[in-house]
Amino acid sequence: MLIREYLEEKENALSGFATKSIDSRGRKHPEAQCAVRTDFQRDRDRIIHSKSFRRLVHKTQVFIAPEGDHFRTRLTHTLEVSQIARTISRGLNLNEDLTEAIALGHDLGHTPFGHSGEEILDEIMPGGFKHNVQSLRVVEHLEKYGGLNLTEEVRDGILHHTGNGIPFTLEGRVVKIADRIAYINHDIDDAIRGGILDTDDLPRSYISQLGGDCRTRINNMTVDIILNSKGRDDIRMSPIVWELTDGLRDFLFKRIYSDSSAKGEEGKAKVLIKGLFHYYLENPDELPGSSEKRGSDMNESTLYRDVCDYIAGMTDRFAISQYQKFFIPKGFQI
């Protein structure tokens, strides 16, 4: 018996609501199976080894260019989502490998400079821009060899980790709620570390019930989900914990995401990205692989798409270096 077949057999002990790798809806392009890994384990490994995953370490979560080594980046956010999601899946006896693959891939399409980068690309790009849609585009088209050719379960979970769409697997729904738990709590932690919030600023009505520190809140939210989802074909919190979590999220939007010193650099970041976007539209030969791409079949729509893909894939520091290269006189460059 192959190791993969042994692992697939072990999945029979999972919950009846779990997604088993042997029942996967498959890949867009059929390929021979691995002798050692299940399909979902293979998807996870492909994501970890991708260039887009490595670039997350230099992409903003909330704080642009923070002065300190302990603020979250897009990569550390991704790892925290993965940890929370795996804990929930383990507690519900779901497929941890599928959960981990979705969690690790959910933000691969995120822009430099966090949501400010997403907002300006959404304004510029015809048809708009959403990071979850871009994450799917990354794994389907932009990574090496024409995409990673992931299973449909992982692609669906990545696409629907945010917004109104609901993943068709419980593992995907776990990642969707784990993403919210992670950013609510670590953004509070970073805001306190950055001096934007004081512990006393946090609304007592929420903190007294959810917990006074990041670790306690994450644990309470996670345990609540496991207790309220056990034996159900759904992932849910109790009504009271959901109300408290949602209230804490609203507080963050008012105090951090919409109006705080954390947002002070966002206007500059938007000017930078907008400047780069229009520069590449006017100078398409500066795009990577431009000599192969430029041809009689090139049109405005394709060019916009190429520019958007390139900029969305940049790290913060690479975007800054490109802006400096194109717009700052050499004598003024640091």
Secondary structure as GFF3:
##gff-version 3
##sequence-region A 1 334
A	DSSP	alpha_helix	3	10	.	.	.	ID=ss1
A	DSSP	three_ten_helix	11	13	.	.	.	ID=ss2
A	DSSP	three_ten_helix	21	23	.	.	.	ID=ss3
A	DSSP	alpha_helix	39	48	.	.	.	ID=ss4
A	DSSP	alpha_helix	51	55	.	.	.	ID=ss5
A	DSSP	three_ten_helix	56	58	.	.	.	ID=ss6
A	DSSP	alpha_helix	74	91	.	.	.	ID=ss7
A	DSSP	alpha_helix	96	105	.	.	.	ID=ss8
A	DSSP	alpha_helix	114	124	.	.	.	ID=ss9
A	DSSP	alpha_helix	131	137	.	.	.	ID=ss10
A	DSSP	pi_helix	138	142	.	.	.	ID=ss11
A	DSSP	alpha_helix	152	159	.	.	.	ID=ss12
A	DSSP	alpha_helix	170	193	.	.	.	ID=ss13
A	DSSP	three_ten_helix	199	201	.	.	.	ID=ss14
A	DSSP	alpha_helix	204	210	.	.	.	ID=ss15
A	DSSP	alpha_helix	214	229	.	.	.	ID=ss16
A	DSSP	alpha_helix	239	252	.	.	.	ID=ss17
A	DSSP	pi_helix	253	257	.	.	.	ID=ss18
A	DSSP	three_ten_helix	261	263	.	.	.	ID=ss19
A	DSSP	alpha_helix	266	282	.	.	.	ID=ss20
A	DSSP	three_ten_helix	284	286	.	.	.	ID=ss21
A	DSSP	alpha_helix	290	293	.	.	.	ID=ss22
A	DSSP	alpha_helix	300	312	.	.	.	ID=ss23
A	DSSP	alpha_helix	316	327	.	.	.	ID=ss24
A	DSSP	three_ten_helix	330	332	.	.	.	ID=ss25
###
